[in-house]
Amino acid sequence: MTAGPRRVVVAWSGASGIGYGLRLVEVLLAAGVRVELVYSAVTQVVARQELDLALPSSPEAAATQLRERFGAGEALQVYGREAWFAPIASGSNAADAMVVCPCSMGTLASIAQGLAKNLIDRAADVMLKERLPLVLAPRETPLSAIHLENMLRLARAGACILPANPGFYHRPQRVEDLIDFVVMRICDQIGVATDLLPRWGEANED
């Protein structure tokens, strides 16, 4: 049996759906995975709007806040958006996988064009060039031709495009069930075992 990832980069960019990103970090830490987190400035706006969550601009303050929230210690690291000396900025110290969740169309476009203008873009660029798992979870609707072309370009480059589209066959009763569906599918893609919800063929067996 192949061992799961030891280090996963999680990036939160400015799309709606920060709850997906928070839950993903929680689940990864609970699975014993080291999480290296970076988030955009717009994420701070979205977090306050959607969850009344004030994310600090300082990586150190953010690490303290989120470690307390998740009951995590050094297994959770937070990097600034311009932290070019962070390990995740180089293929010589690449993580085992990376997830951008939620992924804005702006971040998706920047990664698709290889711009590497901030640490999120650069870390994703490292994943692609090193042929390591990169999962992008866009949360946007409807999609323009530009969005779709960028997604196709990234899929051809090796990224997994996993829209934050929850299923309903498990008969969700709470918003948290919808979030867990997407988080479980993300974890499947990077090899982290989870049992958050019944899977197809397991639910409603009377």
N, CA, C and O of each residue as an XYZ file, in Angstrom:
824
protein
N       0.837     -1.199      0.000
C       0.000      0.000      0.000
C       0.874      1.252      0.000
O       1.792      1.369      0.811
N       0.590      2.191     -0.910
C       1.366      3.411     -1.023
C       1.032      4.367      0.118
O      -0.134      4.604      0.434
N       2.083      4.908      0.725
C       1.870      5.853      1.822
C       1.314      7.157      1.288
O       1.612      7.544      0.158
N       0.510      7.836      2.086
C      -0.056      9.113      1.679
C       0.972     10.215      1.782
O       2.085      9.981      2.252
N       0.619     11.416      1.351
C       1.559     12.539      1.377
C       1.901     12.962      2.792
O       1.062     12.908      3.691
N       3.145     13.384      2.980
C       3.582     13.890      4.278
C       3.441     15.401      4.360
O       3.207     15.954      5.435
N       3.587     16.071      3.208
C       3.488     17.537      3.152
C       2.540     17.933      2.031
O       2.670     17.472      0.897
N       1.595     18.785      2.361
C       0.668     19.284      1.352
C       0.596     20.806      1.464
O       0.396     21.354      2.548
N       0.760     21.470      0.333
C       0.540     22.910      0.274
C      -0.943     23.151      0.070
O      -1.552     22.560     -0.821
N      -1.524     24.004      0.881
C      -2.913     24.429      0.688
C      -2.904     25.934      0.453
O      -2.332     26.698      1.230
N      -3.546     26.340     -0.627
C      -3.672     27.767     -0.921
C      -5.143     28.138     -0.956
O      -5.967     27.432     -1.536
N      -5.451     29.247     -0.333
C      -6.799     29.812     -0.404
C      -6.708     31.070     -1.252
O      -6.007     32.017     -0.894
N      -7.417     31.082     -2.377
C      -7.464     32.310     -3.167
C      -8.865     32.902     -3.076
O      -9.725     32.346     -2.393
N      -9.105     34.019     -3.753
C     -10.238     34.860     -3.396
C     -11.603     34.483     -3.911
O     -12.467     35.353     -4.017
N     -11.841     33.218     -4.238
C     -13.187     32.801     -4.638
C     -14.065     32.619     -3.409
O     -13.566     32.478     -2.292
N     -15.370     32.624     -3.624
C     -16.291     32.262     -2.559
C     -16.081     30.796     -2.201
O     -15.687     29.990     -3.043
N     -16.350     30.462     -0.939
C     -16.210     29.070     -0.514
C     -15.038     28.816      0.407
O     -14.452     27.734      0.371
N     -14.680     29.791      1.238
C     -13.554     29.612      2.161
C     -13.811     28.460      3.127
O     -12.866     27.877      3.657
N     -15.078     28.128      3.360
C     -15.384     26.998      4.228
C     -14.794     25.695      3.728
O     -14.408     24.843      4.528
N     -14.718     25.529      2.410
C     -14.067     24.340      1.849
C     -12.589     24.301      2.254
O     -12.071     23.266      2.671
N     -11.935     25.441      2.120
C     -10.511     25.490      2.429
C     -10.214     25.242      3.890
O      -9.261     24.535      4.217
N     -11.015     25.813      4.773
C     -10.824     25.602      6.206
C     -11.008     24.136      6.576
O     -10.211     23.569      7.324
N     -12.056     23.534      6.049
C     -12.317     22.126      6.360
C     -11.227     21.224      5.803
O     -10.854     20.235      6.435
N     -10.711     21.558      4.617
C      -9.624     20.764      4.041
C      -8.410     20.763      4.949
O      -7.825     19.709      5.199
N      -8.023     21.924      5.444
C      -6.875     22.000      6.349
C      -7.134     21.176      7.602
O      -6.257     20.442      8.056
N      -8.320     21.292      8.156
C      -8.670     20.527      9.357
C      -8.536     19.027      9.116
O      -7.974     18.311      9.944
N      -9.050     18.554      7.990
C      -9.030     17.116      7.689
C      -7.600     16.631      7.439
O      -7.221     15.551      7.892
N      -6.820     17.419      6.731
C      -5.431     17.023      6.471
C      -4.631     16.932      7.764
O      -3.885     15.974      7.965
N      -4.780     17.911      8.632
C      -4.056     17.880      9.907
C      -4.479     16.675     10.737
O      -3.640     16.024     11.360
N      -5.780     16.373     10.747
C      -6.275     15.220     11.501
C      -5.719     13.915     10.949
O      -5.604     12.928     11.677
N      -5.372     13.907      9.663
C      -4.817     12.707      9.035
C      -3.307     12.611      9.215
O      -2.678     11.693      8.689
N      -2.726     13.542      9.947
C      -1.294     13.500     10.206
C      -0.443     14.111      9.111
O       0.757     13.844      9.040
N      -1.039     14.920      8.262
C      -0.318     15.559      7.162
C       0.193     16.930      7.609
O      -0.519     17.673      8.285
N       1.407     17.256      7.235
C       1.951     18.594      7.473
C       1.360     19.523      6.418
O       1.442     19.239      5.223
N       0.769     20.627      6.852
C       0.108     21.565      5.940
C       0.918     22.855      5.881
O       1.269     23.433      6.910
N       1.206     23.293      4.662
C       1.915     24.548      4.435
C       0.932     25.470      3.708
O       0.617     25.257      2.537
N       0.464     26.476      4.401
C      -0.662     27.296      3.960
C      -0.212     28.670      3.492
O       0.667     29.293      4.088
N      -0.834     29.130      2.410
C      -0.659     30.502      1.952
C      -2.005     30.983      1.423
O      -2.719     30.223      0.769
N      -2.359     32.238      1.698
C      -3.646     32.729      1.215
C      -3.518     34.152      0.682
O      -2.633     34.915      1.068
N      -4.446     34.475     -0.224
C      -4.419     35.778     -0.898
C      -5.052     36.856     -0.028
O      -5.710     36.570      0.972
N      -4.834     38.108     -0.437
C      -5.444     39.234      0.277
C      -6.961     39.202      0.148
O      -7.675     39.530      1.096
N      -7.450     38.809     -1.014
C      -8.901     38.759     -1.203
C      -9.531     37.687     -0.322
O     -10.688     37.819      0.077
N      -8.791     36.636     -0.016
C      -9.292     35.610      0.899
C      -9.674     36.219      2.239
O     -10.659     35.804      2.851
N      -8.907     37.196      2.698
C      -9.216     37.840      3.972
C     -10.571     38.551      3.908
O     -11.323     38.561      4.882
N     -10.870     39.143      2.753
C     -12.165     39.808      2.564
C     -13.292     38.768      2.553
O     -14.322     38.944      3.205
N     -13.077     37.683      1.802
C     -14.098     36.637      1.679
C     -14.353     35.961      3.022
O     -15.504     35.697      3.372
N     -13.296     35.679      3.775
C     -13.447     35.011      5.070
C     -14.280     35.846      6.033
O     -15.105     35.317      6.779
N     -14.058     37.142      6.007
C     -14.843     38.020      6.883
C     -16.301     38.079      6.426
O     -17.216     38.072      7.249
N     -16.508     38.138      5.111
C     -17.858     38.234      4.569
C     -18.666     36.955      4.804
O     -19.837     37.019      5.179
N     -18.039     35.793      4.583
C     -18.766     34.530      4.634
C     -18.845     33.920      6.028
O     -19.844     33.291      6.379
N     -17.789     34.106      6.825
C     -17.721     33.405      8.115
C     -17.436     34.317      9.300
O     -17.247     33.832     10.415
N     -17.400     35.630      9.081
C     -17.001     36.557     10.151
C     -15.649     36.170     10.730
O     -15.405     36.323     11.927
N     -14.770     35.664      9.861
C     -13.440     35.224     10.280
C     -12.419     36.263      9.851
O     -12.285     36.556      8.663
N     -11.702     36.820     10.816
C     -10.674     37.819     10.531
C      -9.319     37.123     10.418
O      -8.703     36.775     11.426
N      -8.870     36.928      9.198
C      -7.565     36.306      8.975
C      -6.488     37.387      9.020
O      -6.589     38.378      8.298
N      -5.469     37.219      9.847
C      -4.425     38.244      9.945
C      -3.601     38.339      8.663
O      -3.500     37.372      7.908
N      -3.021     39.497      8.426
C      -2.097     39.664      7.304
C      -0.728     39.086      7.628
O      -0.009     38.642      6.733
N      -0.372     39.092      8.894
C       0.924     38.554      9.326
C       0.895     37.029      9.338
O       0.018     36.447      9.977
N       1.828     36.358      8.649
C       1.869     34.892      8.677
C       2.018     34.337     10.089
O       1.429     33.308     10.421
N       2.803     35.017     10.918
C       3.012     34.538     12.292
C       1.710     34.592     13.087
O       1.370     33.647     13.798
N       0.985     35.701     12.962
C      -0.291     35.824     13.665
C      -1.306     34.832     13.117
O      -2.096     34.267     13.873
N      -1.288     34.618     11.808
C      -2.201     33.656     11.203
C      -1.905     32.249     11.685
O      -2.823     31.477     11.960
N      -0.625     31.912     11.789
C      -0.246     30.578     12.269
C      -0.752     30.370     13.688
O      -1.279     29.306     14.010
N      -0.596     31.373     14.532
C      -1.062     31.258     15.914
C      -2.572     31.060     15.958
O      -3.069     30.188     16.671
N      -3.292     31.865     15.199
C      -4.754     31.784     15.193
C      -5.241     30.429     14.689
O      -6.111     29.811     15.303
N      -4.684     29.972     13.580
C      -5.171     28.739     12.961
C      -4.712     27.494     13.713
O      -5.435     26.497     13.750
N      -3.533     27.534     14.306
C      -3.107     26.400     15.136
C      -4.046     26.235     16.323
O      -4.381     25.113     16.701
N      -4.468     27.343     16.906
C      -5.417     27.273     18.017
C      -6.766     26.751     17.527
O      -7.400     25.939     18.201
N      -7.202     27.209     16.364
C      -8.489     26.784     15.815
C      -8.517     25.277     15.564
O      -9.508     24.613     15.863
N      -7.416     24.737     15.010
C      -7.388     23.336     14.617
C      -6.710     22.427     15.641
O      -6.621     21.217     15.437
N      -6.236     23.005     16.734
C      -5.518     22.202     17.717
C      -4.238     21.630     17.149
O      -3.860     20.501     17.460
N      -3.568     22.417     16.312
C      -2.359     21.958     15.626
C      -1.140     22.695     16.159
O      -1.243     23.817     16.655
N      -0.002     22.058     16.053
C       1.257     22.688     16.429
C       2.051     23.021     15.187
O       1.549     23.661     14.263
N       3.298     22.581     15.174
C       4.196     22.880     14.070
C       3.798     22.183     12.771
O       4.383     22.452     11.722
N       2.812     21.292     12.828
C       2.351     20.627     11.603
C       1.679     21.609     10.651
O       1.503     21.301      9.472
N       1.303     22.783     11.142
C       0.713     23.814     10.300
C       1.670     24.994     10.204
O       2.005     25.623     11.208
N       2.105     25.284      8.982
C       2.949     26.438      8.716
C       2.189     27.399      7.807
O       1.462     26.970      6.911
N       2.357     28.682      8.038
C       1.708     29.697      7.207
C       2.792     30.592      6.618
O       3.680     31.057      7.333
N       2.714     30.831      5.312
C       3.694     31.665      4.627
C       3.024     32.907      4.044
O       1.859     32.877      3.648
N       3.778     33.985      4.001
C       3.294     35.200      3.374
C       3.272     35.063      1.856
O       3.941     34.199      1.289
N       2.508     35.911      1.218
C       2.328     35.820     -0.236
C       3.598     36.162     -1.009
O       3.732     35.799     -2.178
N       4.523     36.855     -0.362
C       5.779     37.227     -1.027
C       6.972     36.526     -0.375
O       8.102     37.002     -0.478
N       6.730     35.420      0.281
C       7.803     34.697      0.991
C       8.571     33.818      0.004
O       8.377     32.603     -0.046
N       9.438     34.446     -0.775
C      10.111     33.735     -1.856
C      11.144     32.732     -1.357
O      11.597     31.887     -2.130
N      11.528     32.804     -0.087
C      12.455     31.823      0.467
C      11.728     30.678      1.180
O      12.370     29.835      1.807
N      10.407     30.642      1.089
C       9.659     29.511      1.643
C      10.032     28.237      0.881
O      10.279     28.297     -0.323
N      10.077     27.100      1.553
C      10.437     25.845      0.877
C       9.597     25.561     -0.355
O      10.104     25.027     -1.341
N       8.316     25.912     -0.311
C       7.403     25.565     -1.399
C       7.648     26.381     -2.666
O       7.011     26.139     -3.692
N       8.571     27.351     -2.603
C       8.880     28.164     -3.776
C       9.910     27.512     -4.686
O      10.219     28.051     -5.749
N      10.444     26.370     -4.290
C      11.498     25.728     -5.077
C      11.233     24.250     -5.276
O      10.764     23.560     -4.371
N      11.538     23.775     -6.465
C      11.414     22.352     -6.736
C      12.390     21.506     -5.948
O      12.200     20.295     -5.827
N      13.439     22.124     -5.406
C      14.402     21.368     -4.604
C      13.860     21.001     -3.229
O      14.447     20.179     -2.525
N      12.729     21.615     -2.844
C      12.116     21.302     -1.546
C      10.594     21.271     -1.693
O       9.860     21.749     -0.828
N      10.145     20.702     -2.799
C       8.713     20.690     -3.101
C       7.949     19.801     -2.135
O       8.475     18.808     -1.632
N       6.697     20.175     -1.884
C       5.805     19.334     -1.089
C       5.356     18.135     -1.926
O       5.687     18.033     -3.108
N       4.610     17.242     -1.311
C       4.138     16.049     -2.016
C       2.939     16.346     -2.911
O       2.713     15.641     -3.895
N       2.173     17.376     -2.584
C       0.993     17.736     -3.365
C       0.599     19.153     -2.999
O       1.052     19.704     -1.996
N      -0.260     19.736     -3.837
C      -0.770     21.078     -3.567
C      -2.232     21.140     -3.964
O      -2.650     20.553     -4.962
N      -3.005     21.870     -3.156
C      -4.427     22.092     -3.439
C      -4.712     23.586     -3.326
O      -4.363     24.215     -2.327
N      -5.346     24.150     -4.347
C      -5.835     25.519     -4.267
C      -7.343     25.421     -4.102
O      -8.062     25.074     -5.039
N      -7.814     25.732     -2.892
C      -9.227     25.532     -2.560
C      -9.669     26.568     -1.530
O      -9.202     26.529     -0.392
N     -10.556     27.491     -1.898
C     -11.134     27.654     -3.224
C     -10.148     28.318     -4.174
O      -9.209     28.988     -3.745
N     -10.373     28.124     -5.466
C      -9.496     28.685     -6.491
C     -10.269     29.714     -7.300
O     -11.250     29.380     -7.963
N      -9.831     30.950     -7.246
C     -10.478     32.001     -8.024
C     -10.081     31.877     -9.490
O      -9.077     31.245     -9.816
N     -10.874     32.482    -10.371
C     -10.543     32.469    -11.786
C      -9.277     33.264    -12.073
O      -8.553     32.958    -13.020
N      -9.002     34.297    -11.249
C      -7.773     35.056    -11.419
C      -6.551     34.219    -11.107
O      -5.575     34.237    -11.856
N      -6.598     33.477     -9.995
C      -5.480     32.606     -9.642
C      -5.329     31.491    -10.660
O      -4.210     31.149    -11.042
N      -6.440     30.921    -11.103
C      -6.386     29.859    -12.103
C      -5.732     30.366    -13.389
O      -4.908     29.672    -13.985
N      -6.102     31.575    -13.814
C      -5.529     32.148    -15.026
C      -4.033     32.396    -14.868
O      -3.252     32.132    -15.783
N      -3.642     32.899    -13.714
C      -2.237     33.190    -13.476
C      -1.400     31.913    -13.493
O      -0.303     31.893    -14.052
N      -1.915     30.854    -12.884
C      -1.203     29.568    -12.900
C      -1.138     29.023    -14.322
O      -0.106     28.502    -14.743
N      -2.236     29.140    -15.061
C      -2.286     28.628    -16.429
C      -1.267     29.321    -17.324
O      -0.734     28.707    -18.248
N      -0.992     30.596    -17.056
C      -0.042     31.352    -17.875
C       1.388     31.281    -17.348
O       2.301     31.823    -17.971
N       1.593     30.619    -16.208
C       2.934     30.483    -15.657
C       3.534     31.788    -15.164
O       4.748     31.974    -15.241
N       2.704     32.700    -14.659
C       3.193     34.022    -14.281
C       4.016     34.014    -12.996
O       4.963     34.789    -12.865
N       3.665     33.148    -12.050
C       4.411     33.027    -10.779
C       4.640     34.388    -10.125
O       5.756     34.700     -9.708
N       3.585     35.194    -10.036
C       3.728     36.552     -9.512
C       3.590     36.638     -7.999
O       3.833     37.696     -7.419
N       3.205     35.548     -7.351
C       3.175     35.487     -5.891
C       3.446     34.049     -5.474
O       3.648     33.183     -6.326
N       3.452     33.789     -4.181
C       3.846     32.464     -3.718
C       2.832     31.388     -4.093
O       3.214     30.239     -4.317
N       1.549     31.736     -4.165
C       0.561     30.751     -4.595
C       0.864     30.302     -6.020
O       0.933     29.106     -6.304
N       1.044     31.272     -6.909
C       1.342     30.953     -8.307
C       2.634     30.149     -8.433
O       2.697     29.166     -9.171
N       3.649     30.574     -7.713
C       4.960     29.922     -7.826
C       4.908     28.495     -7.298
O       5.460     27.586     -7.918
N       4.249     28.288     -6.157
C       4.150     26.937     -5.604
C       3.410     26.013     -6.570
O       3.778     24.849     -6.725
N       2.361     26.538     -7.222
C       1.639     25.739     -8.211
C       2.517     25.451     -9.419
O       2.481     24.352     -9.972
N       3.300     26.434     -9.824
C       4.227     26.255    -10.938
C       5.239     25.158    -10.632
O       5.592     24.364    -11.504
N       5.700     25.122     -9.386
C       6.625     24.064     -8.954
C       5.975     22.693     -9.096
O       6.606     21.756     -9.585
N       4.723     22.569     -8.674
C       4.032     21.290     -8.791
C       3.978     20.820    -10.249
O       4.241     19.655    -10.544
N       3.638     21.730    -11.141
C       3.521     21.362    -12.555
C       4.870     20.964    -13.149
O       4.972     19.955    -13.848
N       5.898     21.752    -12.872
C       7.189     21.452    -13.481
C       7.835     20.202    -12.900
O       8.598     19.519    -13.583
N       7.531     19.903    -11.641
C       8.069     18.697    -11.011
C       7.149     17.488    -11.197
O       7.442     16.395    -10.712
N       6.037     17.694    -11.903
C       5.065     16.625    -12.173
C       4.532     15.992    -10.884
O       4.466     14.773    -10.731
N       4.157     16.889     -9.967
C       3.574     16.482     -8.698
C       2.087     16.853     -8.682
O       1.665     17.728     -9.439
N       1.290     16.200     -7.833
C      -0.154     16.452     -7.847
C      -0.518     17.896     -7.518
O      -0.101     18.448     -6.499
N      -1.303     18.488     -8.405
C      -1.839     19.834     -8.202
C      -3.337     19.772     -8.436
O      -3.789     19.444     -9.534
N      -4.110     20.088     -7.397
C      -5.564     20.073     -7.486
C      -6.064     21.506     -7.359
O      -5.711     22.216     -6.418
N      -6.886     21.921     -8.311
C      -7.489     23.245     -8.281
C      -8.990     23.085     -8.136
O      -9.627     22.389     -8.927
N      -9.555     23.733     -7.118
C     -10.986     23.621     -6.840
C     -11.665     24.962     -7.106
O     -11.896     25.737     -6.178
N     -11.985     25.237     -8.373
C     -12.637     26.514     -8.691
C     -14.061     26.563     -8.180
O     -14.743     25.542     -8.105
N     -14.503     27.759     -7.828
C     -15.863     27.966     -7.335
C     -16.389     29.203     -8.050
O     -16.292     30.321     -7.544
N     -16.949     28.979     -9.237
C     -17.439     30.079    -10.059
C     -18.553     29.562    -10.960
O     -18.532     28.402    -11.372
N     -19.508     30.403    -11.262
C     -20.564     30.044    -12.211
C     -21.275     31.306    -12.672
O     -21.509     32.198    -11.857
N     -21.627     31.413    -13.953
C     -21.258     30.507    -15.037
C     -19.795     30.686    -15.418
O     -19.118     31.580    -14.911
N     -19.316     29.838    -16.308
C     -17.924     29.884    -16.741
C     -17.837     30.466    -18.148
O     -18.601     30.090    -19.036
N     -16.909     31.374    -18.335
C     -16.703     31.954    -19.667
C     -15.790     31.046    -20.485
O     -15.196     30.106    -19.956
N     -15.686     31.336    -21.771
C     -14.772     30.578    -22.632
C     -13.330     30.725    -22.149
O     -12.539     29.788    -22.252
N     -12.991     31.905    -21.622
C     -11.636     32.110    -21.090
C     -11.378     31.183    -19.908
O     -10.325     30.552    -19.832
N     -12.337     31.099    -18.985
C     -12.196     30.201    -17.837
C     -11.986     28.771    -18.307
O     -11.087     28.078    -17.830
N     -12.813     28.336    -19.236
C     -12.754     26.948    -19.707
C     -11.444     26.661    -20.438
O     -10.871     25.582    -20.281
N     -10.972     27.606    -21.227
C      -9.702     27.410    -21.922
C      -8.543     27.322    -20.940
O      -7.629     26.520    -21.130
N      -8.572     28.141    -19.890
C      -7.519     28.065    -18.868
C      -7.556     26.724    -18.137
O      -6.511     26.140    -17.851
N      -8.762     26.240    -17.836
C      -8.878     24.929    -17.184
C      -8.340     23.815    -18.079
O      -7.639     22.919    -17.609
N      -8.668     23.874    -19.362
C      -8.178     22.860    -20.290
C      -6.661     22.907    -20.387
O      -6.005     21.866    -20.421
N      -6.114     24.089    -20.431
C      -4.657     24.233    -20.494
C      -3.990     23.602    -19.273
O      -2.977     22.912    -19.393
N      -4.567     23.846    -18.107
C      -4.003     23.282    -16.877
C      -4.179     21.772    -16.812
O      -3.277     21.058    -16.377
N      -5.338     21.286    -17.244
C      -5.552     19.838    -17.250
C      -4.539     19.161    -18.160
O      -4.015     18.101    -17.819
N      -4.259     19.754    -19.305
C      -3.262     19.193    -20.225
C      -1.860     19.243    -19.639
O      -1.011     18.417    -19.974
N      -1.614     20.230    -18.747
C      -0.307     20.355    -18.105
C      -0.149     19.409    -16.919
O       0.941     19.286    -16.361
N      -1.245     18.735    -16.532
C      -1.151     17.751    -15.454
C      -1.925     18.067    -14.203
O      -1.938     17.263    -13.271
N      -2.582     19.233    -14.148
C      -3.364     19.577    -12.961
C      -4.700     18.850    -12.968
O      -5.221     18.488    -14.023
N      -5.245     18.643    -11.775
C      -6.597     18.097    -11.628
C      -7.541     19.258    -11.366
O      -7.381     19.986    -10.387
N      -8.525     19.431    -12.240
C      -9.528     20.473    -12.060
C     -10.718     19.839    -11.356
O     -11.424     19.015    -11.938
N     -10.939     20.222    -10.108
C     -11.973     19.615     -9.281
C     -12.898     20.713     -8.774
O     -12.704     21.219     -7.668
N     -13.900     21.087     -9.564
C     -14.807     22.156     -9.129
C     -15.483     21.816     -7.804
O     -15.755     20.653     -7.507
N     -15.741     22.833     -7.035
C     -16.400     22.639     -5.735
C     -17.891     22.407     -5.960
O     -18.727     23.229     -5.585
N     -18.205     21.269     -6.580
C     -19.578     20.878     -6.902
C     -19.945     19.647     -6.080
O     -19.603     18.533     -6.475
N     -20.622     19.808     -4.964
C     -20.946     18.640     -4.131
C     -21.999     17.750     -4.771
O     -22.846     18.208     -5.537
N     -21.924     16.461     -4.436
C     -22.963     15.521     -4.851
C     -24.102     15.499     -3.836
O     -24.005     16.078     -2.754
N     -25.181     14.820     -4.211
C     -26.356     14.775     -3.338
C     -26.857     13.354     -3.093
O     -27.860     13.167     -2.404
N     -26.177     12.352     -3.646
C     -26.651     10.980     -3.479
C     -26.489     10.477     -2.053
O     -27.114      9.487     -1.672
N     -25.656     11.146     -1.260
C     -25.530     10.759      0.147
C     -26.585     11.446      1.023
O     -26.566     11.312      2.246
N     -27.498     12.177      0.390
C     -28.611     12.846      1.076
C     -28.129     13.788      2.185
O     -28.395     13.558      3.365
N     -27.430     14.832      1.798
C     -26.902     15.765      2.802
C     -28.015     16.423      3.606
O     -29.072     16.769      3.079
N     -27.748     16.583      4.879
C     -28.700     17.216      5.783
C     -28.231     18.594      6.249
O     -29.025     19.386      6.759
N     -26.947     18.875      6.073
C     -26.367     20.126      6.563
C     -25.421     20.693      5.509
O     -24.964     19.967      4.626
N     -25.134     21.962      5.601
C     -24.124     22.569      4.719
C     -22.789     21.856      4.892
O     -22.047     21.673      3.926
N     -22.487     21.458      6.115
C     -21.225     20.772      6.388
C     -21.101     19.467      5.588
O     -19.998     19.076      5.209
N     -22.217     18.804      5.336
C     -22.178     17.579      4.534
C     -21.762     17.879      3.091
O     -21.030     17.102      2.478
N     -22.226     18.993      2.560
C     -21.850     19.388      1.203
C     -20.365     19.739      1.130
O     -19.681     19.389      0.168
N     -19.880     20.430      2.149
C     -18.460     20.765      2.210
C     -17.620     19.497      2.296
O     -16.617     19.363      1.595
N     -18.029     18.571      3.155
C     -17.265     17.339      3.335
C     -17.204     16.514      2.055
O     -16.203     15.842      1.806
N     -18.250     16.551      1.244
C     -18.228     15.811     -0.017
C     -17.074     16.287     -0.899
O     -16.320     15.476     -1.438
N     -16.944     17.600     -1.039
C     -15.877     18.153     -1.878
C     -14.511     17.889     -1.259
O     -13.575     17.512     -1.963
N     -14.390     18.083      0.039
C     -13.114     17.851      0.716
C     -12.693     16.385      0.578
O     -11.514     16.102      0.367
N     -13.623     15.473      0.693
C     -13.313     14.051      0.549
C     -12.786     13.740     -0.850
O     -11.835     12.974     -1.003
N     -13.405     14.333     -1.868
C     -12.965     14.096     -3.244
C     -11.580     14.689     -3.489
O     -10.781     14.110     -4.224
N     -11.289     15.844     -2.877
C      -9.952     16.419     -2.983
C      -8.927     15.482     -2.353
O      -7.877     15.212     -2.937
N      -9.240     14.993     -1.165
C      -8.319     14.095     -0.469
C      -8.077     12.825     -1.272
O      -6.964     12.298     -1.281
N      -9.105     12.333     -1.942
C      -8.933     11.167     -2.803
C      -7.866     11.425     -3.862
O      -7.053     10.550     -4.159
N      -7.872     12.622     -4.427
C      -6.957     12.945     -5.514
C      -5.505     13.022     -5.065
O      -4.603     12.782     -5.866
N      -5.262     13.353     -3.799
C      -3.881     13.482     -3.327
C      -3.463     12.314     -2.441
O      -2.378     12.327     -1.860
N      -4.323     11.309     -2.340
C      -3.937     10.087     -1.633
C      -4.042     10.133     -0.129
O      -3.329      9.407      0.563
N      -4.925     10.981      0.395
C      -5.167     11.049      1.839
C      -6.463     10.304      2.138
O      -7.525     10.676      1.638
N      -6.379      9.261      2.947
C      -7.554      8.449      3.255
C      -8.489      9.194      4.199
O      -8.070      9.687      5.247
N      -9.752      9.270      3.818
C     -10.764      9.893      4.672
C     -12.026      9.039      4.648
O     -12.234      8.230      3.744
N     -12.846      9.235      5.646
C     -14.133      8.533      5.728
C     -15.175      9.525      6.223
O     -15.881      9.280      7.201
N     -15.253     10.653      5.522
C     -16.108     11.733      5.987
C     -17.581     11.457      5.753
O     -18.429     11.850      6.555
N     -17.889     10.769      4.636
C     -19.272     10.506      4.245
C     -19.371      9.127      3.613
O     -18.365      8.582      3.160
N     -20.575      8.553      3.574
C     -20.744      7.308      2.829
C     -20.430      7.542      1.344
O     -20.744      8.597      0.791
N     -19.815      6.557      0.720
C     -19.514      6.644     -0.688
C     -20.597      5.953     -1.514
O     -21.472      5.274     -0.977
N     -20.519      6.139     -2.810
C     -21.516      5.553     -3.709
C     -21.638      4.056     -3.450
O     -20.634      3.345     -3.417
N     -22.853      3.584     -3.269
C     -23.075      2.182     -2.994
C     -23.086      1.842     -1.525
O     -23.462      0.732     -1.148
N     -22.672      2.793     -0.675
C     -22.664      2.556      0.763
C     -23.826      3.246      1.472
O     -24.246      2.806      2.542
N     -24.343      4.312      0.889
C     -25.365      5.103      1.563
C     -26.745      4.479      1.380
O     -27.038      3.846      0.366
N     -27.574      4.678      2.387
C     -29.009      4.291      2.320
C     -29.226      2.820      2.016
O     -30.151      2.460      1.288
N     -28.371      1.969      2.574
C     -28.543      0.534      2.414
C     -29.426      0.019      3.537
O     -28.964     -0.189      4.659
N     -30.663     -0.178      3.234
C     -31.644     -0.632      4.263
C     -31.894     -2.138      4.133
O     -32.678     -2.702      4.898
